[in-house]
Amino acid sequence: MRVALIGNMNNCFFSLMRYLRDLDVDTHLFMYQNEYQHFMPENDTYQIDKYQDYIHYISVESSGKGLILANIETIKKELEEYDFFIGFGLAPALFRKLNYQLDIFIPYSDHIELTINEKFQFKNIIKYPIRMYTINKQIEGIKYNTTKIIASGIMNMTKDSISKLGVEDKLIKQYLMMIYNQEKITVKPNPKYLAPMLNRDIVIFSHTRHYWKDLIEEYEKKEGVKGSDKLIIGYNEFIKANKNINSILILFEYGKDVDASKELITQLGIDKYVQWFPMMPRKDILNLIDYADIVVDSVLGEFWGGVGFEGLSRGKIIMQNVLKSDDEYYQIIGHKPPFIMRSNRGKDVEKNFTKFIKNKTFYREKSIENRDWFNKYAGMGLAKEYKKIIEQLYQNKCTLEIK
């Protein structure tokens, strides 16, 4: 059996490819023609030559225009040697055009991408028909050309989208494989970035997007708002309450509100307690996370995303707002969540940092537990579950073909 992974949002499928290949599943990655530079596999590994033979491009862009212009015969030729297909993004719409079965679709956004109708606006008179064509193909592809959908089931918007499409019976509740942590990193971090993190009582690391300005009164109405201001305000309170603690907050120049965050930090007078890093590849971020104590994703989100999983993959405490209680989480996903510093206000941020300083031994133990949790539920352990799902679906597929 040869498995083809279609798309590479946030390098998730490059991670999945590596895990499955470690488990002796012949897996290849097919990237869309217009993948973001940030999602190139070489940004996720120091050993790209090891995987080059398994990385390909499929002859289509992940866009409405790309879908319309797709050369079906060319794409069929590219995929003819593969037996099992897992796709991101426009994969359901593409497989509808191919008249192929997409064995697993994994949505990557908070809802199922490209299934929501947009209201007609005259300024979009040219784009609107392309958008509607794409949406219709995507919905048809999910309903008629997709066997299973993998999503955690935690996010309300994802559940709502699946319900509206009437495909609840296709849902398999699992995480998406996001981070590969089996590579032994022998490259030392850039001394320029490592130096500010050394010899500190506490290192707080947040490489999430800065997205909060002008949305403060609408936080609960906006998806994707990170609450960076709450982190900064809470950190300021922590500094004032712990004047003798040698701390550093690592932030990244990433997101529309970087300048607003810098201005807030200056207003609070805490510039010397904050270090800004430029955007960098995930492999370098993971390398630096090893020297951090706490990784902060969204102080206002519903559930943690890539930043949180990156922290967990390196065995770190993560700070995150999570709407579900531990019991609710268990009922949905079937196992306990990792240890999380739950925070959605500046005061929560300050209290959690202070607790860490007062009981480092406890939090060091929780960090080890989080690494074990990741390996079991979101790392190699999850890869083994994916392998089981793939093998079972492939067996069913072969049985149907014989009949």
Buried (B, 14 or more C-beta within 10 A) or exposed (E): BEBBBBBBBBBBBBBBBBBBBEBEBEBBBBBBEEBEEEBBBBBBBBBBEEBEEBBEEBBBBBBBEBBEEBEBEEBEEBBEEBBBBBBBBBBBBBBBBBEBBBBBBBBBBBBBBBBEEEEEEEEEEEEBEBBBBBBBBBBBBBBEBBBBBBBBBBBBBBBEBBEEBEBEEBBBEBBBBBBBBEBEBEEEBEEEBBEBBEEBBBBBBBBBBBBBBEBEEEBEEEEEBBBBBBBBBBBBBBBEEBEEBEBBBBBBBBBEBBEBBBEBBEEBEBEEBBBBBEEBBBBBBBBBBEBBBBBBBBBBBBBBBBBBBBBBBBBBBBBBBBBBEEEEBEEEBEEEBBBBBBBBBBEBBBBBBBEBBEEEEEBBEBBEBBBBBBBEBBBBEBBBBBBEBBEEBBEEBEEEEEE
